[in-house]
């Protein structure tokens, strides 16, 4: 029993000694030009306390002719001290840490510029941004270049979230990517009367309201509510969405339509039965009168389709 206990303790001790050490760079901040330790930039976890202390107390050399230390340089320092860290050992978090000089980006200027950018990108008739606020650590608004003039962009300008990341650019280079809190309101259509599946939406029955939302999609704003039918029952005051409405079909499933077949300079007209609903511009399957095989045809007008070769 004692022997088994000894083996167990030995195994646990050995595992702790060789357990993987993890590192995370939590802030990209100005560190000044004073002596710097690896532990000032990387938060180490795992392994033993002795290993973590040995790594944290490594004194760093300032990079020559550079304004920052990169994560890859810090990882190289760590691997040179602890030979148990493999060649593929990497840190999480930020990819660079500012060290020698910092130009502070104005929090107020950042918020104003992001708000102007959003209003420029979106139709203010259907969306408004009540508040844009940077609530992170202002020390993270640290640039290695003087931000006298800076631009900004979003990776997907069509969609904005209540927690939105933006890229700060100087001379078309991304130098910072802060996250801002955005209070969004969207103008939505609601029905003034209860609607059942299959009912038409009349514009006289639609009103508009401003509602808070966690995201807004530019491609979904200001949709036309003319020529819609209800696909799911909607209560009075309910929102009109793509999940409960659709465009009223120009061709109805199971109904006969006028069919034109064009091949070169020859045009043949006839009748066909639609196998699905369709709106102008869509391609649907139809069955020719007196035949059982379906073919593809394009809806060109109400009750009419064309087959082209």
FIRO-785447 format. One record per residue (C-alpha): residue number from 1; x, y, z; residue in three letters. Coordinates in steps of 0.2 Angstrom, whole numbers, plus 5000, padded with zeros to 4 digits. Each point is the difference from the previous one (the first is absolute). Example, Ala and Ser with C-alpha at 12.3 -4.5 7.8 and 13.67 -1.06 7.14 Angstrom:
<seti><seq>1</seq><u>5062</u><v>4978</v><w>5039</w><type>ala</type></seti>
<seti><seq>2</seq><u>5006</u><v>5017</v><w>4997</w><type>ser</type></seti>
! end
This chain:
<seti><seq>1</seq><u>5000</u><v>5000</v><w>5000</w><type>unk</type></seti>
<seti><seq>2</seq><u>5014</u><v>5012</v><w>5005</w><type>unk</type></seti>
<seti><seq>3</seq><u>5009</u><v>4995</v><w>4984</w><type>unk</type></seti>
<seti><seq>4</seq><u>4985</u><v>5004</v><w>4989</w><type>unk</type></seti>
<seti><seq>5</seq><u>4998</u><v>5017</v><w>5009</w><type>unk</type></seti>
<seti><seq>6</seq><u>5018</u><v>5004</v><w>4997</w><type>unk</type></seti>
<seti><seq>7</seq><u>4998</u><v>4996</v><w>4982</w><type>unk</type></seti>
<seti><seq>8</seq><u>4984</u><v>5011</v><w>4999</w><type>unk</type></seti>
<seti><seq>9</seq><u>5009</u><v>5015</v><w>5008</w><type>unk</type></seti>
<seti><seq>10</seq><u>5015</u><v>4998</v><w>4989</w><type>unk</type></seti>
<seti><seq>11</seq><u>4988</u><v>5000</v><w>4985</w><type>unk</type></seti>
<seti><seq>12</seq><u>4991</u><v>5016</v><w>5005</w><type>unk</type></seti>
<seti><seq>13</seq><u>5016</u><v>5009</v><w>5004</w><type>unk</type></seti>
<seti><seq>14</seq><u>5008</u><v>4995</v><w>4983</w><type>unk</type></seti>
<seti><seq>15</seq><u>4984</u><v>5005</v><w>4991</w><type>unk</type></seti>
<seti><seq>16</seq><u>5000</u><v>5017</v><w>5009</w><type>unk</type></seti>
<seti><seq>17</seq><u>5018</u><v>5003</v><w>4996</w><type>unk</type></seti>
<seti><seq>18</seq><u>4997</u><v>4997</v><w>4981</w><type>unk</type></seti>
<seti><seq>19</seq><u>4983</u><v>5007</v><w>4998</w><type>unk</type></seti>
<seti><seq>20</seq><u>4998</u><v>5012</v><w>4986</w><type>unk</type></seti>
<seti><seq>21</seq><u>5002</u><v>5018</v><w>5004</w><type>unk</type></seti>
<seti><seq>22</seq><u>4988</u><v>5012</v><w>4992</w><type>unk</type></seti>
<seti><seq>23</seq><u>5003</u><v>5018</v><w>4997</w><type>unk</type></seti>
<seti><seq>24</seq><u>4988</u><v>5014</v><w>4995</w><type>unk</type></seti>
<seti><seq>25</seq><u>5003</u><v>5019</v><w>4995</w><type>unk</type></seti>
<seti><seq>26</seq><u>4986</u><v>5009</v><w>5008</w><type>unk</type></seti>
<seti><seq>27</seq><u>5003</u><v>5018</v><w>4995</w><type>unk</type></seti>
<seti><seq>28</seq><u>5009</u><v>5009</v><w>4985</w><type>unk</type></seti>
<seti><seq>29</seq><u>5005</u><v>5015</v><w>5011</w><type>unk</type></seti>
<seti><seq>30</seq><u>5014</u><v>5012</v><w>5002</w><type>unk</type></seti>
<seti><seq>31</seq><u>5014</u><v>4993</v><w>5011</w><type>unk</type></seti>
<seti><seq>32</seq><u>5012</u><v>5015</v><w>4999</w><type>unk</type></seti>
<seti><seq>33</seq><u>5019</u><v>4998</v><w>4998</w><type>unk</type></seti>
<seti><seq>34</seq><u>5005</u><v>4993</v><w>5017</w><type>unk</type></seti>
<seti><seq>35</seq><u>5006</u><v>4982</v><w>5002</w><type>unk</type></seti>
<seti><seq>36</seq><u>4987</u><v>4988</v><w>4996</w><type>unk</type></seti>
<seti><seq>37</seq><u>4997</u><v>4982</v><w>5006</w><type>unk</type></seti>
<seti><seq>38</seq><u>4991</u><v>4987</v><w>4990</w><type>unk</type></seti>
<seti><seq>39</seq><u>4987</u><v>4998</v><w>5014</w><type>unk</type></seti>
<seti><seq>40</seq><u>4995</u><v>5018</v><w>4997</w><type>unk</type></seti>
<seti><seq>41</seq><u>4993</u><v>4996</v><w>4983</w><type>unk</type></seti>
<seti><seq>42</seq><u>4995</u><v>4981</v><w>5001</w><type>unk</type></seti>
<seti><seq>43</seq><u>4989</u><v>4993</v><w>5014</w><type>unk</type></seti>
<seti><seq>44</seq><u>5006</u><v>4982</v><w>5003</w><type>unk</type></seti>
<seti><seq>45</seq><u>4989</u><v>4986</v><w>5006</w><type>unk</type></seti>
<seti><seq>46</seq><u>5003</u><v>4981</v><w>5002</w><type>unk</type></seti>
<seti><seq>47</seq><u>5016</u><v>4991</v><w>5004</w><type>unk</type></seti>
<seti><seq>48</seq><u>5008</u><v>5003</v><w>5017</w><type>unk</type></seti>
<seti><seq>49</seq><u>5002</u><v>5016</v><w>5009</w><type>unk</type></seti>
<seti><seq>50</seq><u>5019</u><v>4998</v><w>4997</w><type>unk</type></seti>
<seti><seq>51</seq><u>4998</u><v>4999</v><w>4982</w><type>unk</type></seti>
<seti><seq>52</seq><u>4988</u><v>5015</v><w>4999</w><type>unk</type></seti>
<seti><seq>53</seq><u>5012</u><v>5010</v><w>5011</w><type>unk</type></seti>
<seti><seq>54</seq><u>5015</u><v>4996</v><w>4989</w><type>unk</type></seti>
<seti><seq>55</seq><u>4991</u><v>5005</v><w>4984</w><type>unk</type></seti>
<seti><seq>56</seq><u>4992</u><v>5016</v><w>5008</w><type>unk</type></seti>
<seti><seq>57</seq><u>5017</u><v>5007</v><w>5006</w><type>unk</type></seti>
<seti><seq>58</seq><u>5008</u><v>4999</v><w>4983</w><type>unk</type></seti>
<seti><seq>59</seq><u>5007</u><v>5018</v><w>4996</w><type>unk</type></seti>
<seti><seq>60</seq><u>4996</u><v>5005</v><w>4982</w><type>unk</type></seti>
<seti><seq>61</seq><u>5011</u><v>5009</v><w>4988</w><type>unk</type></seti>
<seti><seq>62</seq><u>4992</u><v>5015</v><w>4991</w><type>unk</type></seti>
<seti><seq>63</seq><u>4998</u><v>4997</v><w>4982</w><type>unk</type></seti>
<seti><seq>64</seq><u>5012</u><v>5011</v><w>4989</w><type>unk</type></seti>
<seti><seq>65</seq><u>4992</u><v>5013</v><w>4989</w><type>unk</type></seti>
<seti><seq>66</seq><u>4982</u><v>4993</v><w>5004</w><type>unk</type></seti>
<seti><seq>67</seq><u>4986</u><v>5008</v><w>5010</w><type>unk</type></seti>
<seti><seq>68</seq><u>4993</u><v>4983</v><w>5006</w><type>unk</type></seti>
<seti><seq>69</seq><u>5003</u><v>4982</v><w>5006</w><type>unk</type></seti>
<seti><seq>70</seq><u>4990</u><v>4987</v><w>4990</w><type>unk</type></seti>
<seti><seq>71</seq><u>4992</u><v>4984</v><w>5008</w><type>unk</type></seti>
<seti><seq>72</seq><u>5012</u><v>4990</v><w>4989</w><type>unk</type></seti>
<seti><seq>73</seq><u>5015</u><v>5008</v><w>5008</w><type>unk</type></seti>
<seti><seq>74</seq><u>4993</u><v>4998</v><w>5017</w><type>unk</type></seti>
<seti><seq>75</seq><u>4997</u><v>4981</v><w>4997</w><type>unk</type></seti>
<seti><seq>76</seq><u>5018</u><v>4998</v><w>4994</w><type>unk</type></seti>
<seti><seq>77</seq><u>5006</u><v>5007</v><w>5016</w><type>unk</type></seti>
<seti><seq>78</seq><u>4989</u><v>4988</v><w>5010</w><type>unk</type></seti>
<seti><seq>79</seq><u>5006</u><v>4985</v><w>4990</w><type>unk</type></seti>
<seti><seq>80</seq><u>5018</u><v>5005</v><w>5002</w><type>unk</type></seti>
<seti><seq>81</seq><u>4998</u><v>5000</v><w>5019</w><type>unk</type></seti>
<seti><seq>82</seq><u>4989</u><v>4984</v><w>5002</w><type>unk</type></seti>
<seti><seq>83</seq><u>5006</u><v>4986</v><w>4989</w><type>unk</type></seti>
<seti><seq>84</seq><u>4984</u><v>4990</v><w>5005</w><type>unk</type></seti>
<seti><seq>85</seq><u>4990</u><v>5013</v><w>4989</w><type>unk</type></seti>
<seti><seq>86</seq><u>4999</u><v>4992</v><w>4982</w><type>unk</type></seti>
<seti><seq>87</seq><u>5004</u><v>5009</v><w>4984</w><type>unk</type></seti>
<seti><seq>88</seq><u>4981</u><v>5002</v><w>4997</w><type>unk</type></seti>
<seti><seq>89</seq><u>4997</u><v>5009</v><w>5017</w><type>unk</type></seti>
<seti><seq>90</seq><u>4990</u><v>5016</v><w>4998</w><type>unk</type></seti>
<seti><seq>91</seq><u>4991</u><v>5013</v><w>5010</w><type>unk</type></seti>
<seti><seq>92</seq><u>4982</u><v>5005</v><w>4999</w><type>unk</type></seti>
<seti><seq>93</seq><u>4993</u><v>5017</v><w>5000</w><type>unk</type></seti>
<seti><seq>94</seq><u>5008</u><v>5015</v><w>4992</w><type>unk</type></seti>
<seti><seq>95</seq><u>5013</u><v>4999</v><w>4986</w><type>unk</type></seti>
<seti><seq>96</seq><u>5010</u><v>5015</v><w>5005</w><type>unk</type></seti>
<seti><seq>97</seq><u>5005</u><v>5010</v><w>5015</w><type>unk</type></seti>
<seti><seq>98</seq><u>5005</u><v>5018</v><w>4999</w><type>unk</type></seti>
<seti><seq>99</seq><u>5015</u><v>5004</v><w>5009</w><type>unk</type></seti>
<seti><seq>100</seq><u>5011</u><v>5016</v><w>4996</w><type>unk</type></seti>
<seti><seq>101</seq><u>4988</u><v>5013</v><w>4996</w><type>unk</type></seti>
<seti><seq>102</seq><u>4981</u><v>5002</v><w>5000</w><type>unk</type></seti>
<seti><seq>103</seq><u>4988</u><v>5013</v><w>4992</w><type>unk</type></seti>
<seti><seq>104</seq><u>4984</u><v>4999</v><w>5009</w><type>unk</type></seti>
<seti><seq>105</seq><u>4984</u><v>4999</v><w>4989</w><type>unk</type></seti>
<seti><seq>106</seq><u>4986</u><v>5011</v><w>5006</w><type>unk</type></seti>
<seti><seq>107</seq><u>4986</u><v>4990</v><w>5007</w><type>unk</type></seti>
<seti><seq>108</seq><u>4988</u><v>5014</v><w>4996</w><type>unk</type></seti>
<seti><seq>109</seq><u>5007</u><v>5002</v><w>4982</w><type>unk</type></seti>
<seti><seq>110</seq><u>4999</u><v>4982</v><w>4997</w><type>unk</type></seti>
<seti><seq>111</seq><u>4981</u><v>4999</v><w>5006</w><type>unk</type></seti>
<seti><seq>112</seq><u>4996</u><v>5015</v><w>4989</w><type>unk</type></seti>
<seti><seq>113</seq><u>5008</u><v>4993</v><w>4985</w><type>unk</type></seti>
<seti><seq>114</seq><u>4992</u><v>4983</v><w>5001</w><type>unk</type></seti>
<seti><seq>115</seq><u>4983</u><v>5008</v><w>5002</w><type>unk</type></seti>
<seti><seq>116</seq><u>5003</u><v>5010</v><w>4985</w><type>unk</type></seti>
<seti><seq>117</seq><u>5006</u><v>4985</v><w>4990</w><type>unk</type></seti>
<seti><seq>118</seq><u>4984</u><v>4990</v><w>5005</w><type>unk</type></seti>
<seti><seq>119</seq><u>4988</u><v>5014</v><w>4995</w><type>unk</type></seti>
<seti><seq>120</seq><u>5010</u><v>5002</v><w>4983</w><type>unk</type></seti>
<seti><seq>121</seq><u>4998</u><v>4981</v><w>4997</w><type>unk</type></seti>
<seti><seq>122</seq><u>4982</u><v>4997</v><w>5005</w><type>unk</type></seti>
<seti><seq>123</seq><u>4984</u><v>5009</v><w>4995</w><type>unk</type></seti>
<seti><seq>124</seq><u>4995</u><v>5010</v><w>5015</w><type>unk</type></seti>
<seti><seq>125</seq><u>4982</u><v>4999</v><w>4995</w><type>unk</type></seti>
<seti><seq>126</seq><u>4999</u><v>4982</v><w>5006</w><type>unk</type></seti>
<seti><seq>127</seq><u>5014</u><v>4999</v><w>5013</w><type>unk</type></seti>
<seti><seq>128</seq><u>5007</u><v>5011</v><w>5013</w><type>unk</type></seti>
<seti><seq>129</seq><u>5015</u><v>4999</v><w>5012</w><type>unk</type></seti>
<seti><seq>130</seq><u>4995</u><v>5007</v><w>5017</w><type>unk</type></seti>
<seti><seq>131</seq><u>5017</u><v>4998</v><w>5008</w><type>unk</type></seti>
<seti><seq>132</seq><u>5018</u><v>4994</v><w>4995</w><type>unk</type></seti>
<seti><seq>133</seq><u>5011</u><v>4997</v><w>5014</w><type>unk</type></seti>
<seti><seq>134</seq><u>5017</u><v>4993</v><w>5003</w><type>unk</type></seti>
<seti><seq>135</seq><u>4999</u><v>4992</v><w>5017</w><type>unk</type></seti>
<seti><seq>136</seq><u>5017</u><v>4991</v><w>5000</w><type>unk</type></seti>
<seti><seq>137</seq><u>5017</u><v>5004</v><w>5008</w><type>unk</type></seti>
<seti><seq>138</seq><u>5005</u><v>5017</v><w>4993</w><type>unk</type></seti>
<seti><seq>139</seq><u>5018</u><v>4995</v><w>5001</w><type>unk</type></seti>
<seti><seq>140</seq><u>4996</u><v>4988</v><w>4986</w><type>unk</type></seti>
<seti><seq>141</seq><u>4997</u><v>5015</v><w>4988</w><type>unk</type></seti>
<seti><seq>142</seq><u>5019</u><v>5001</v><w>4998</w><type>unk</type></seti>
<seti><seq>143</seq><u>5007</u><v>5002</v><w>4982</w><type>unk</type></seti>
<seti><seq>144</seq><u>5018</u><v>4999</v><w>4994</w><type>unk</type></seti>
<seti><seq>145</seq><u>4997</u><v>5015</v><w>4988</w><type>unk</type></seti>
<seti><seq>146</seq><u>4993</u><v>5017</v><w>5003</w><type>unk</type></seti>
<seti><seq>147</seq><u>4981</u><v>4999</v><w>4996</w><type>unk</type></seti>
<seti><seq>148</seq><u>4998</u><v>5017</v><w>4994</w><type>unk</type></seti>
<seti><seq>149</seq><u>4990</u><v>4993</v><w>4985</w><type>unk</type></seti>
<seti><seq>150</seq><u>4993</u><v>4983</v><w>5001</w><type>unk</type></seti>
<seti><seq>151</seq><u>4986</u><v>4990</v><w>4991</w><type>unk</type></seti>
<seti><seq>152</seq><u>4990</u><v>4986</v><w>5005</w><type>unk</type></seti>
<seti><seq>153</seq><u>4991</u><v>4985</v><w>4992</w><type>unk</type></seti>
<seti><seq>154</seq><u>4990</u><v>4985</v><w>5005</w><type>unk</type></seti>
<seti><seq>155</seq><u>5003</u><v>4983</v><w>4992</w><type>unk</type></seti>
<seti><seq>156</seq><u>4981</u><v>4997</v><w>4997</w><type>unk</type></seti>
<seti><seq>157</seq><u>4993</u><v>5018</v><w>4997</w><type>unk</type></seti>
<seti><seq>158</seq><u>4982</u><v>4992</v><w>4996</w><type>unk</type></seti>
<seti><seq>159</seq><u>4998</u><v>4994</v><w>5018</w><type>unk</type></seti>
<seti><seq>160</seq><u>5002</u><v>5009</v><w>5017</w><type>unk</type></seti>
<seti><seq>161</seq><u>4999</u><v>4992</v><w>5017</w><type>unk</type></seti>
<seti><seq>162</seq><u>4998</u><v>5008</v><w>5017</w><type>unk</type></seti>
<seti><seq>163</seq><u>5018</u><v>4994</v><w>5004</w><type>unk</type></seti>
<seti><seq>164</seq><u>5009</u><v>5006</v><w>4984</w><type>unk</type></seti>
<seti><seq>165</seq><u>5018</u><v>4998</v><w>4995</w><type>unk</type></seti>
<seti><seq>166</seq><u>5007</u><v>5014</v><w>4989</w><type>unk</type></seti>
<seti><seq>167</seq><u>5017</u><v>5002</v><w>4992</w><type>unk</type></seti>
<seti><seq>168</seq><u>5010</u><v>5016</v><w>5002</w><type>unk</type></seti>
<seti><seq>169</seq><u>5011</u><v>5003</v><w>4985</w><type>unk</type></seti>
<seti><seq>170</seq><u>5015</u><v>5012</v><w>4997</w><type>unk</type></seti>
<seti><seq>171</seq><u>5006</u><v>5001</v><w>4982</w><type>unk</type></seti>
<seti><seq>172</seq><u>4989</u><v>4985</v><w>4996</w><type>unk</type></seti>
<seti><seq>173</seq><u>5008</u><v>4989</v><w>5013</w><type>unk</type></seti>
<seti><seq>174</seq><u>4990</u><v>4993</v><w>5015</w><type>unk</type></seti>
<seti><seq>175</seq><u>5008</u><v>5006</v><w>5016</w><type>unk</type></seti>
<seti><seq>176</seq><u>4987</u><v>4996</v><w>5012</w><type>unk</type></seti>
<seti><seq>177</seq><u>4983</u><v>4990</v><w>5001</w><type>unk</type></seti>
<seti><seq>178</seq><u>4990</u><v>5006</v><w>5015</w><type>unk</type></seti>
<seti><seq>179</seq><u>4983</u><v>4994</v><w>5005</w><type>unk</type></seti>
<seti><seq>180</seq><u>4986</u><v>5012</v><w>5003</w><type>unk</type></seti>
<seti><seq>181</seq><u>4982</u><v>4999</v><w>5008</w><type>unk</type></seti>
<seti><seq>182</seq><u>4987</u><v>5006</v><w>4988</w><type>unk</type></seti>
<seti><seq>183</seq><u>4982</u><v>5004</v><w>5005</w><type>unk</type></seti>
<seti><seq>184</seq><u>4990</u><v>4996</v><w>4984</w><type>unk</type></seti>
<seti><seq>185</seq><u>4982</u><v>5004</v><w>4996</w><type>unk</type></seti>
<seti><seq>186</seq><u>4991</u><v>4993</v><w>4984</w><type>unk</type></seti>
<seti><seq>187</seq><u>4984</u><v>5007</v><w>4992</w><type>unk</type></seti>
<seti><seq>188</seq><u>4989</u><v>4985</v><w>4998</w><type>unk</type></seti>
<seti><seq>189</seq><u>4984</u><v>4996</v><w>4991</w><type>unk</type></seti>
<seti><seq>190</seq><u>4985</u><v>4994</v><w>5011</w><type>unk</type></seti>
<seti><seq>191</seq><u>4983</u><v>4995</v><w>4995</w><type>unk</type></seti>
<seti><seq>192</seq><u>4985</u><v>5010</v><w>5008</w><type>unk</type></seti>
<seti><seq>193</seq><u>4988</u><v>4985</v><w>4998</w><type>unk</type></seti>
<seti><seq>194</seq><u>5002</u><v>4981</v><w>5003</w><type>unk</type></seti>
<seti><seq>195</seq><u>5005</u><v>4990</v><w>4985</w><type>unk</type></seti>
<seti><seq>196</seq><u>4997</u><v>4982</v><w>4995</w><type>unk</type></seti>
<seti><seq>197</seq><u>5010</u><v>4989</v><w>4989</w><type>unk</type></seti>
<seti><seq>198</seq><u>4997</u><v>5004</v><w>4982</w><type>unk</type></seti>
<seti><seq>199</seq><u>4993</u><v>5018</v><w>5003</w><type>unk</type></seti>
<seti><seq>200</seq><u>5007</u><v>5014</v><w>4990</w><type>unk</type></seti>
<seti><seq>201</seq><u>5009</u><v>5015</v><w>5008</w><type>unk</type></seti>
<seti><seq>202</seq><u>4992</u><v>5016</v><w>4996</w><type>unk</type></seti>
<seti><seq>203</seq><u>5011</u><v>5016</v><w>5002</w><type>unk</type></seti>
<seti><seq>204</seq><u>4986</u><v>5008</v><w>5009</w><type>unk</type></seti>
<seti><seq>205</seq><u>5001</u><v>4987</v><w>5014</w><type>unk</type></seti>
<seti><seq>206</seq><u>5019</u><v>5003</v><w>5003</w><type>unk</type></seti>
<seti><seq>207</seq><u>5008</u><v>5012</v><w>5012</w><type>unk</type></seti>
<seti><seq>208</seq><u>5018</u><v>5003</v><w>5005</w><type>unk</type></seti>
<seti><seq>209</seq><u>5008</u><v>5000</v><w>5017</w><type>unk</type></seti>
<seti><seq>210</seq><u>5018</u><v>5002</v><w>5007</w><type>unk</type></seti>
<seti><seq>211</seq><u>5006</u><v>4985</v><w>5010</w><type>unk</type></seti>
<seti><seq>212</seq><u>5017</u><v>4996</v><w>5008</w><type>unk</type></seti>
<seti><seq>213</seq><u>5009</u><v>4986</v><w>4992</w><type>unk</type></seti>
<seti><seq>214</seq><u>5017</u><v>4991</v><w>5003</w><type>unk</type></seti>
<seti><seq>215</seq><u>5004</u><v>5000</v><w>4981</w><type>unk</type></seti>
<seti><seq>216</seq><u>4995</u><v>5008</v><w>4984</w><type>unk</type></seti>
<seti><seq>217</seq><u>5003</u><v>4994</v><w>4982</w><type>unk</type></seti>
<seti><seq>218</seq><u>5001</u><v>5013</v><w>4987</w><type>unk</type></seti>
<seti><seq>219</seq><u>4992</u><v>4988</v><w>4987</w><type>unk</type></seti>
<seti><seq>220</seq><u>4984</u><v>4998</v><w>5011</w><type>unk</type></seti>
<seti><seq>221</seq><u>4996</u><v>5018</v><w>5003</w><type>unk</type></seti>
<seti><seq>222</seq><u>4986</u><v>5009</v><w>4991</w><type>unk</type></seti>
<seti><seq>223</seq><u>4992</u><v>4985</v><w>4992</w><type>unk</type></seti>
<seti><seq>224</seq><u>4985</u><v>5003</v><w>4989</w><type>unk</type></seti>
<seti><seq>225</seq><u>4984</u><v>4993</v><w>5008</w><type>unk</type></seti>
<seti><seq>226</seq><u>4990</u><v>5002</v><w>4984</w><type>unk</type></seti>
<seti><seq>227</seq><u>4994</u><v>4984</v><w>4992</w><type>unk</type></seti>
<seti><seq>228</seq><u>5003</u><v>4989</v><w>5016</w><type>unk</type></seti>
<seti><seq>229</seq><u>4990</u><v>4985</v><w>5007</w><type>unk</type></seti>
<seti><seq>230</seq><u>5001</u><v>4993</v><w>5017</w><type>unk</type></seti>
<seti><seq>231</seq><u>5008</u><v>4983</v><w>5002</w><type>unk</type></seti>
<seti><seq>232</seq><u>4997</u><v>4999</v><w>5019</w><type>unk</type></seti>
<seti><seq>233</seq><u>4986</u><v>5007</v><w>5011</w><type>unk</type></seti>
<seti><seq>234</seq><u>5005</u><v>5017</v><w>5007</w><type>unk</type></seti>
<seti><seq>235</seq><u>4992</u><v>5008</v><w>5015</w><type>unk</type></seti>
<seti><seq>236</seq><u>4995</u><v>5018</v><w>4999</w><type>unk</type></seti>
<seti><seq>237</seq><u>5016</u><v>5011</v><w>5003</w><type>unk</type></seti>
<seti><seq>238</seq><u>5011</u><v>4986</v><w>4994</w><type>unk</type></seti>
<seti><seq>239</seq><u>5015</u><v>5003</v><w>4990</w><type>unk</type></seti>
<seti><seq>240</seq><u>5001</u><v>4996</v><w>4982</w><type>unk</type></seti>
<seti><seq>241</seq><u>5015</u><v>4989</v><w>4996</w><type>unk</type></seti>
<seti><seq>242</seq><u>5007</u><v>4989</v><w>4987</w><type>unk</type></seti>
<seti><seq>243</seq><u>4995</u><v>4985</v><w>5011</w><type>unk</type></seti>
<seti><seq>244</seq><u>4981</u><v>5005</v><w>5000</w><type>unk</type></seti>
<seti><seq>245</seq><u>4998</u><v>5008</v><w>4983</w><type>unk</type></seti>
<seti><seq>246</seq><u>5005</u><v>4997</v><w>4982</w><type>unk</type></seti>
<seti><seq>247</seq><u>4998</u><v>5009</v><w>4983</w><type>unk</type></seti>
<seti><seq>248</seq><u>4983</u><v>4996</v><w>4993</w><type>unk</type></seti>
<seti><seq>249</seq><u>5004</u><v>4987</v><w>4986</w><type>unk</type></seti>
<seti><seq>250</seq><u>4998</u><v>5005</v><w>4982</w><type>unk</type></seti>
<seti><seq>251</seq><u>4997</u><v>4981</v><w>4996</w><type>unk</type></seti>
<seti><seq>252</seq><u>4991</u><v>4989</v><w>5012</w><type>unk</type></seti>
<seti><seq>253</seq><u>5004</u><v>4982</v><w>5003</w><type>unk</type></seti>
<seti><seq>254</seq><u>4988</u><v>4988</v><w>4991</w><type>unk</type></seti>
<seti><seq>255</seq><u>4993</u><v>5014</v><w>4989</w><type>unk</type></seti>
<seti><seq>256</seq><u>5001</u><v>5000</v><w>4981</w><type>unk</type></seti>
<seti><seq>257</seq><u>5011</u><v>5013</v><w>4992</w><type>unk</type></seti>
<seti><seq>258</seq><u>5004</u><v>5006</v><w>4983</w><type>unk</type></seti>
<seti><seq>259</seq><u>5016</u><v>4992</v><w>4994</w><type>unk</type></seti>
<seti><seq>260</seq><u>5011</u><v>5007</v><w>4986</w><type>unk</type></seti>
<seti><seq>261</seq><u>5014</u><v>4989</v><w>4993</w><type>unk</type></seti>
<seti><seq>262</seq><u>5014</u><v>5009</v><w>4990</w><type>unk</type></seti>
<seti><seq>263</seq><u>5013</u><v>4992</v><w>4989</w><type>unk</type></seti>
<seti><seq>264</seq><u>5009</u><v>5011</v><w>4988</w><type>unk</type></seti>
<seti><seq>265</seq><u>4987</u><v>5009</v><w>4990</w><type>unk</type></seti>
<seti><seq>266</seq><u>4986</u><v>4988</v><w>5004</w><type>unk</type></seti>
<seti><seq>267</seq><u>4988</u><v>5003</v><w>5014</w><type>unk</type></seti>
<seti><seq>268</seq><u>4987</u><v>4988</v><w>5006</w><type>unk</type></seti>
<seti><seq>269</seq><u>4986</u><v>5004</v><w>5012</w><type>unk</type></seti>
<seti><seq>270</seq><u>4990</u><v>4988</v><w>5011</w><type>unk</type></seti>
<seti><seq>271</seq><u>4993</u><v>4996</v><w>5017</w><type>unk</type></seti>
<seti><seq>272</seq><u>5010</u><v>4993</v><w>5015</w><type>unk</type></seti>
<seti><seq>273</seq><u>4996</u><v>4996</v><w>5018</w><type>unk</type></seti>
<seti><seq>274</seq><u>5012</u><v>5009</v><w>5013</w><type>unk</type></seti>
<seti><seq>275</seq><u>5007</u><v>4988</v><w>5013</w><type>unk</type></seti>
<seti><seq>276</seq><u>5004</u><v>5014</v><w>5012</w><type>unk</type></seti>
<seti><seq>277</seq><u>4997</u><v>5018</v><w>5004</w><type>unk</type></seti>
<seti><seq>278</seq><u>5011</u><v>5012</v><w>4991</w><type>unk</type></seti>
<seti><seq>279</seq><u>5003</u><v>5019</v><w>4998</w><type>unk</type></seti>
<seti><seq>280</seq><u>5006</u><v>5010</v><w>4985</w><type>unk</type></seti>
<seti><seq>281</seq><u>5018</u><v>4995</v><w>4997</w><type>unk</type></seti>
<seti><seq>282</seq><u>5000</u><v>4983</v><w>5009</w><type>unk</type></seti>
<seti><seq>283</seq><u>5002</u><v>4983</v><w>4991</w><type>unk</type></seti>
<seti><seq>284</seq><u>4987</u><v>4987</v><w>5004</w><type>unk</type></seti>
<seti><seq>285</seq><u>4996</u><v>4983</v><w>4994</w><type>unk</type></seti>
<seti><seq>286</seq><u>4984</u><v>4998</v><w>4989</w><type>unk</type></seti>
<seti><seq>287</seq><u>4992</u><v>4985</v><w>4992</w><type>unk</type></seti>
<seti><seq>288</seq><u>4994</u><v>5002</v><w>4982</w><type>unk</type></seti>
<seti><seq>289</seq><u>4982</u><v>4997</v><w>4996</w><type>unk</type></seti>
<seti><seq>290</seq><u>4997</u><v>4982</v><w>4996</w><type>unk</type></seti>
<seti><seq>291</seq><u>5018</u><v>4995</v><w>5005</w><type>unk</type></seti>
<seti><seq>292</seq><u>5007</u><v>4993</v><w>5016</w><type>unk</type></seti>
<seti><seq>293</seq><u>5018</u><v>5006</v><w>5000</w><type>unk</type></seti>
<seti><seq>294</seq><u>5004</u><v>5016</v><w>5008</w><type>unk</type></seti>
<seti><seq>295</seq><u>5011</u><v>5014</v><w>4993</w><type>unk</type></seti>
<seti><seq>296</seq><u>5008</u><v>5016</v><w>5006</w><type>unk</type></seti>
<seti><seq>297</seq><u>4992</u><v>5016</v><w>4996</w><type>unk</type></seti>
<seti><seq>298</seq><u>5002</u><v>5019</v><w>5005</w><type>unk</type></seti>
<seti><seq>299</seq><u>4986</u><v>5010</v><w>5006</w><type>unk</type></seti>
<seti><seq>300</seq><u>4999</u><v>5016</v><w>4989</w><type>unk</type></seti>
<seti><seq>301</seq><u>4983</u><v>5007</v><w>5005</w><type>unk</type></seti>
<seti><seq>302</seq><u>4985</u><v>4996</v><w>5010</w><type>unk</type></seti>
<seti><seq>303</seq><u>4994</u><v>4983</v><w>4994</w><type>unk</type></seti>
<seti><seq>304</seq><u>5013</u><v>4998</v><w>4987</w><type>unk</type></seti>
<seti><seq>305</seq><u>5017</u><v>4991</v><w>4998</w><type>unk</type></seti>
<seti><seq>306</seq><u>5013</u><v>4998</v><w>4987</w><type>unk</type></seti>
<seti><seq>307</seq><u>5011</u><v>4985</v><w>4995</w><type>unk</type></seti>
<seti><seq>308</seq><u>5016</u><v>5005</v><w>4990</w><type>unk</type></seti>
<seti><seq>309</seq><u>5012</u><v>4989</v><w>4992</w><type>unk</type></seti>
! end
